[in-house]
Amino acid sequence: MSFEWFVSLRYLRAKRKQTFISVISFISIFGVMLGVAALILVLAVMTGFTNGVRQQILGNVPHVLVQRFGEGIRDHQKLEAAARKLPQVVSVTPFVSREAMLLSHGNVAAVSVKGVEREHKVFKQDLLQIKDVNPIDGVFGANLKRPGIIIGLDTATTLGVAVGDSINVIPPLFNITPFGMIPKMKPFRIVGIFEKPSSLIDSFYAYINIETAQQFFESTGEVTGIEIEVQRFDQAPQVSGELSRQFPFPYIIRPWQSLYGSFLSALKLEKLGLFIVLAIIVLVAAFNIATTLIMVVMEKNRDIAILRAMGATASSIMKIFVFEGAIIGVLGTSLGTLFGVGLAHYADAIIKWLESEFGIRIFDQAVYGMEHFPSELVLSDVISVVVVALAISLAATIYPAWRASRMDPAEALRYE
């Protein structure tokens, strides 16, 4: 062990008459620890919340949406085949959609009726909860005299209907009769009612079979659009760009980022803002480190002068106080990292324990549409916090260490 390390460690263990300096050192360590822990916890919560919101968005909208300007897509088989050739693509599903009015018991609800296939992602159990589906009828009631329809819980509440009831679907189409133009109307039987937690989008959707939709909306052989799912959500722009080169305008091919990317960008900006604000906590702790070292330098004037007289160089004196500040910074950062990672990892369990212990509501799952308190640790975020904390702590040692190295031994010992 070099004498610089030895002396810096000795200075941290203050004598009885210098206990105040030692207490300030521990306060500095505690301050750095709290700042680092707060940064890690907040970044983990923001990451978890962003991913949760993104998952909710991607549960309602496709990764890549293909449409045709002003009309439906007739040659959709060609486009589907081209999309399936791309290695990033997981599934390609066409759909037919049209706004319509649902009428039942004198109640009316406006929805977007969407004709999809039975394998559509919206019917995955982890994305959608379908209540009271009649197993004989199947998903769309293929064996019924009346075609089946699945509506949202909010829509069913508005109409006052339940599974097995009939409703009339009225699209913006008209039949010409001897009595004039009469709105087209078709009865459907409700075979399922779905509920998607905290999802306003699904309140405006109703699902029917795609073949039934094509016949009902008078678009046989034509689809409204094509939904493409990719392996990873960040591959959507790449797939969209490749298909756009093969199918230019009037085809409109958009990744999900073009629809909701601005909202997620706002969340990322908020995360950056919180990082900067909470980094100030570490900066305040760094001022404590600088204060501690300045007080040590003032207290150790005589020791520094003796060391210089015995041959210690200015760089050695500077290293002593840099090492002392580095020890405080490393200890605070290490303890803060362990504490913050632990809090972030067990955040959901801690929240539930606090709620049950004190009978308070901290995280309302119904409001956020998430089963667990969102907290997701990202290694790059933890590394960034550690690097920033260490950099601030080391920067705080430079001025006190430099002042100590510039001390004149003769001036310090003149009145001793």
C-alpha positions in Angstrom: 0.0 0.0 0.0 1.4 3.4 -1.0 1.8 6.0 1.7 -0.8 8.2 0.0 -3.5 5.5 0.5 -2.3 4.9 4.0 -2.5 8.6 5.0 -5.9 9.1 3.3 -7.4 6.1 5.2 -5.9 7.5 8.5 -7.5 10.9 7.8 -10.9 9.2 7.4 -10.6 7.8 10.9 -10.6 11.0 12.9 -9.3 11.4 16.4 -11.7 12.1 19.3 -11.2 15.9 19.0 -11.9 15.7 15.2 -15.1 13.6 15.4 -17.1 16.3 13.8 -15.1 15.9 10.6 -15.7 12.1 10.7 -19.4 12.7 11.1 -19.5 15.0 8.0 -17.7 12.2 6.1 -20.4 9.7 6.9 -23.1 12.3 6.0 -21.4 12.7 2.7 -21.4 8.9 2.1 -25.0 8.8 3.1 -25.9 11.6 0.8 -24.2 10.0 -2.2 -25.9 6.7 -1.3 -29.4 8.3 -1.2 -28.8 10.2 -4.5 -27.6 7.1 -6.3 -30.5 4.9 -4.9 -33.1 7.5 -5.9 -31.7 7.8 -9.4 -31.7 4.0 -10.0 -35.2 3.6 -8.5 -36.8 6.4 -10.5 -35.1 5.4 -13.8 -36.3 1.8 -13.2 -39.9 3.0 -12.5 -39.9 5.2 -15.6 -38.5 2.4 -17.8 -41.2 0.0 -16.4 -43.9 2.5 -16.9 -42.8 3.3 -20.5 -42.6 -0.4 -21.4 -46.0 -0.9 -19.8 -47.6 1.9 -21.8 -45.9 0.7 -25.0 -47.2 -2.8 -24.4 -50.7 -1.4 -24.0 -50.4 0.5 -27.2 -49.0 -2.4 -29.2 -51.8 -4.6 -27.8 -54.3 -2.4 -29.7 -52.4 -1.3 -32.8 -50.3 -3.3 -35.2 -46.5 -2.9 -35.4 -46.9 -2.0 -39.0 -50.1 -0.8 -40.6 -50.6 -1.0 -44.4 -53.5 0.9 -46.1 -54.3 2.3 -49.5 -55.0 6.0 -50.0 -58.7 6.7 -50.4 -59.8 3.1 -50.9 -59.4 -0.5 -49.8 -56.7 -3.0 -50.9 -57.8 -5.5 -53.6 -54.5 -7.2 -54.4 -53.7 -7.8 -50.7 -52.4 -11.3 -51.3 -49.4 -9.9 -53.2 -48.6 -7.5 -50.4 -49.0 -10.2 -47.7 -46.7 -12.5 -49.6 -44.0 -9.8 -49.8 -44.4 -9.0 -46.1 -44.0 -12.7 -45.1 -40.7 -12.9 -47.0 -39.1 -10.4 -44.6 -37.2 -12.2 -41.8 -38.4 -9.8 -39.1 -42.1 -10.4 -39.7 -44.0 -12.8 -37.4 -47.5 -12.5 -38.7 -49.5 -10.8 -41.4 -53.3 -10.4 -41.0 -55.7 -8.5 -43.2 -58.8 -6.8 -41.7 -61.9 -5.0 -42.8 -63.2 -2.1 -40.7 -66.1 0.4 -40.9 -67.7 2.8 -38.4 -71.2 1.7 -37.5 -74.0 2.2 -35.0 -75.0 -0.6 -32.6 -78.7 -0.6 -31.6 -80.3 -2.6 -28.9 -83.2 -2.0 -26.4 -83.5 1.5 -27.7 -79.9 2.3 -26.8 -77.3 3.3 -29.4 -73.5 3.1 -29.3 -71.0 4.2 -32.0 -68.1 1.7 -32.7 -65.7 0.7 -35.3 -66.7 -2.7 -36.5 -63.6 -4.7 -37.3 -63.6 -7.9 -39.3 -60.6 -10.0 -38.3 -59.5 -13.6 -38.5 -59.8 -16.0 -35.5 -56.0 -16.0 -35.1 -55.8 -12.2 -34.7 -53.6 -11.1 -31.9 -56.4 -9.2 -30.2 -57.8 -12.6 -29.0 -54.6 -13.6 -27.1 -55.4 -14.2 -23.5 -52.5 -12.0 -22.3 -53.8 -9.1 -24.3 -57.6 -9.5 -24.0 -60.0 -11.0 -21.4 -63.1 -12.4 -23.1 -65.9 -12.9 -20.7 -68.7 -15.5 -20.9 -67.9 -16.8 -24.4 -70.3 -19.6 -25.4 -68.0 -22.6 -26.2 -70.6 -24.0 -28.7 -70.7 -20.8 -30.7 -67.0 -20.5 -30.9 -65.2 -17.2 -31.2 -67.5 -15.7 -33.9 -70.5 -18.0 -33.6 -70.0 -19.8 -36.9 -72.8 -22.3 -36.3 -75.4 -19.7 -35.5 -78.2 -18.4 -37.8 -77.1 -14.9 -36.9 -73.4 -14.1 -37.2 -71.5 -13.5 -33.9 -70.0 -10.3 -32.7 -67.7 -9.5 -29.8 -68.1 -6.1 -28.1 -66.3 -4.3 -25.3 -67.5 -4.1 -21.8 -68.2 -0.4 -22.0 -70.2 -0.8 -25.1 -72.2 -3.7 -23.6 -72.9 -1.5 -20.5 -74.1 1.4 -22.7 -76.4 -0.9 -24.7 -77.6 -2.9 -21.7 -76.8 -6.3 -23.3 -75.2 -9.5 -22.3 -73.8 -12.6 -24.1 -76.5 -14.3 -26.1 -78.5 -11.1 -26.8 -79.0 -9.7 -30.3 -78.0 -6.3 -31.5 -78.5 -4.5 -34.8 -75.4 -3.2 -36.6 -76.1 -0.2 -38.8 -73.2 0.9 -41.1 -73.2 4.1 -43.3 -74.6 2.1 -46.2 -78.1 2.3 -47.7 -80.5 0.0 -49.6 -82.6 1.4 -52.4 -86.2 0.4 -52.0 -89.5 1.5 -53.5 -90.0 3.6 -50.4 -86.6 5.3 -50.8 -83.2 4.8 -49.3 -83.3 2.8 -46.1 -80.2 2.4 -43.9 -78.7 -1.1 -44.2 -79.1 -3.1 -41.0 -78.1 -6.6 -39.9 -78.8 -8.4 -36.7 -75.8 -10.0 -34.9 -75.7 -12.2 -31.8 -73.3 -11.3 -29.0 -71.0 -14.3 -28.4 -68.4 -12.5 -26.2 -67.8 -9.4 -24.2 -64.1 -8.4 -23.8 -62.4 -6.2 -21.3 -59.0 -4.7 -21.6 -57.8 -2.9 -18.5 -57.2 0.8 -18.9 -57.7 0.8 -22.7 -59.9 3.5 -24.2 -59.2 2.3 -27.7 -61.0 -1.0 -27.2 -64.1 0.9 -26.1 -64.7 1.8 -29.7 -64.1 -1.6 -31.3 -66.4 -4.5 -32.0 -65.1 -7.6 -33.7 -66.7 -9.9 -36.3 -65.5 -12.5 -38.8 -63.6 -11.0 -41.8 -65.7 -12.9 -44.3 -68.9 -11.7 -42.7 -67.5 -8.1 -42.7 -66.6 -8.2 -46.4 -70.2 -9.3 -47.3 -71.9 -6.9 -44.9 -69.8 -3.9 -45.9 -70.0 -4.8 -49.6 -66.3 -5.2 -50.1 -66.0 -8.8 -51.2 -62.3 -9.6 -52.2 -61.1 -6.3 -50.6 -59.6 -5.5 -47.2 -59.3 -2.2 -45.4 -55.7 -2.8 -44.4 -53.1 -5.3 -43.4 -51.6 -5.6 -39.9 -48.0 -6.8 -39.6 -46.4 -8.0 -36.4 -42.6 -8.1 -36.1 -40.2 -10.0 -33.7 -39.1 -6.8 -31.9 -41.1 -3.6 -31.7 -38.0 -1.6 -32.8 -37.9 -3.5 -36.1 -41.1 -1.9 -37.3 -39.5 1.2 -39.0 -37.1 -1.2 -40.9 -40.0 -3.4 -42.1 -42.1 -0.3 -43.0 -39.3 1.2 -45.0 -38.6 -2.1 -47.0 -42.3 -2.5 -47.9 -42.6 1.2 -48.8 -39.8 0.7 -51.4 -41.7 -2.2 -52.9 -45.2 -0.7 -52.7 -45.0 3.1 -53.1 -47.9 5.6 -53.0 -50.9 5.1 -53.0 -50.0 2.5 -50.4 -49.6 4.1 -47.0 -47.3 1.9 -44.8 -46.7 3.2 -41.3 -44.9 1.8 -38.3 -46.4 2.1 -34.8 -43.9 4.8 -34.0 -45.6 7.2 -36.4 -48.9 6.8 -34.6 -47.8 6.9 -31.0 -44.0 7.6 -31.1 -44.5 11.2 -30.0 -46.1 10.0 -26.7 -43.3 7.6 -26.0 -40.8 10.3 -26.9 -42.4 12.5 -24.3 -42.0 9.8 -21.7 -38.3 9.4 -22.6 -37.8 13.2 -22.3 -39.5 13.1 -18.9 -37.1 10.3 -17.9 -34.2 12.4 -18.9 -35.5 15.3 -17.0 -35.9 13.3 -13.8 -32.4 12.0 -14.3 -31.1 15.5 -14.4 -33.2 16.7 -11.4 -32.2 13.8 -9.2 -28.6 14.0 -10.2 -28.7 17.3 -8.3 -29.0 15.2 -5.1 -25.7 13.6 -5.9 -24.3 17.0 -6.7 -25.4 18.3 -3.2 -23.7 15.3 -1.7 -20.6 16.1 -3.7 -20.5 19.6 -2.1 -20.5 17.8 1.2 -17.5 15.8 0.1 -15.7 19.1 -0.9 -16.7 20.6 2.4 -15.3 17.7 4.3 -12.0 17.8 2.4 -11.6 21.5 2.9 -12.1 21.1 6.6 -9.6 18.3 6.7 -7.1 20.4 4.8 -7.6 23.2 7.3 -7.2 20.8 10.2 -4.2 19.1 8.8 -2.1 22.2 7.8 0.7 21.1 10.2 0.7 17.5 9.0 0.8 18.6 5.3 3.7 21.0 6.0 5.6 18.2 7.8 5.0 15.8 4.9 6.3 18.4 2.5 9.3 19.1 4.6 10.1 15.3 4.7 10.1 15.2 0.9 6.5 14.5 -0.1 5.8 16.1 -3.5 2.8 18.3 -4.3 1.4 15.5 -6.5 1.6 13.1 -3.5 -0.3 15.6 -1.2 -2.9 16.0 -3.9 -3.3 12.2 -4.3 -3.9 11.9 -0.5 -7.0 14.1 -0.6 -8.2 12.8 -4.0 -8.0 9.3 -2.6 -9.9 10.4 0.5 -12.7 11.9 -1.6 -12.7 8.9 -3.9 -13.2 6.5 -1.0 -16.2 8.5 0.1 -17.6 8.6 -3.4 -17.0 4.9 -4.1 -18.5 3.8 -0.7 -21.6 6.0 -1.2 -22.0 5.0 -4.8 -21.6 1.3 -4.0 -24.0 1.3 -1.1 -26.5 3.5 -3.1 -26.3 1.1 -6.1 -27.1 -2.0 -3.9 -29.9 -0.1 -2.1 -31.4 1.3 -5.3 -31.2 -2.1 -7.2 -32.9 -3.8 -4.2 -35.6 -1.2 -4.0 -36.2 -1.4 -7.8 -36.3 -5.2 -7.8 -38.7 -5.5 -4.9 -40.7 -2.3 -5.6 -44.0 -4.1 -6.3 -43.7 -6.2 -3.1 -42.8 -3.2 -1.1 -45.8 -1.2 -2.5 -48.2 -4.1 -1.8 -46.8 -4.5 1.8 -47.3 -0.7 2.5 -50.8 -0.9 1.1 -51.8 -3.8 3.2 -50.0 -2.6 6.3 -51.4 0.9 6.4 -54.6 0.4 4.4 -53.7 3.0 1.8 -53.9 3.0 -2.0 -50.5 3.8 -3.5 -50.8 2.2 -7.0 -54.2 1.7 -8.5 -53.9 -1.1 -11.1 -57.3 -0.2 -12.7 -56.1 3.3 -13.5 -52.8 2.4 -15.1 -53.9 -1.0 -16.5 -50.9 -2.8 -15.1 -51.0 -5.8 -12.9 -47.8 -4.9 -11.1 -46.0 -1.7 -10.0 -43.9 -0.9 -13.1 -40.2 -1.2 -12.3 -37.7 -2.6 -14.7 -33.9 -2.4 -14.2 -31.8 -1.6 -17.3 -28.0 -2.3 -17.0 -27.1 0.8 -19.1 -29.2 3.0 -16.7 -27.4 1.6 -13.6 -24.0 2.0 -15.3 -24.9 5.6 -16.2 -25.9 6.5 -12.7 -22.7 4.9 -11.3 -20.5 6.7 -13.8 -22.2 10.1 -13.1 -22.0 9.7 -9.3 -18.3 8.7 -9.4 -17.5 11.6 -11.8 -19.2 14.2 -9.6 -17.6 12.8 -6.5 -14.1 12.9 -8.0 -14.7 16.3 -9.4 -15.6 17.6 -5.9 -12.1 16.5 -4.6 -10.1 18.4 -7.2 -10.2 21.9 -5.7 -9.5 20.9 -2.0 -6.7 18.6 -3.1 -5.2 21.2 -5.3 -5.3 23.8 -2.5 -3.6 21.3 -0.2 -0.8 20.6 -2.7 -0.2 24.4 -3.1 0.4 24.9 0.6 3.7 26.5 1.6 5.4 24.4 4.4 7.3 27.4 5.8 4.1 29.5 6.1 2.2 26.6 7.7 4.9 26.0 10.4 5.8 29.7 11.1 3.6 29.9 14.2 4.0 26.3 15.4 
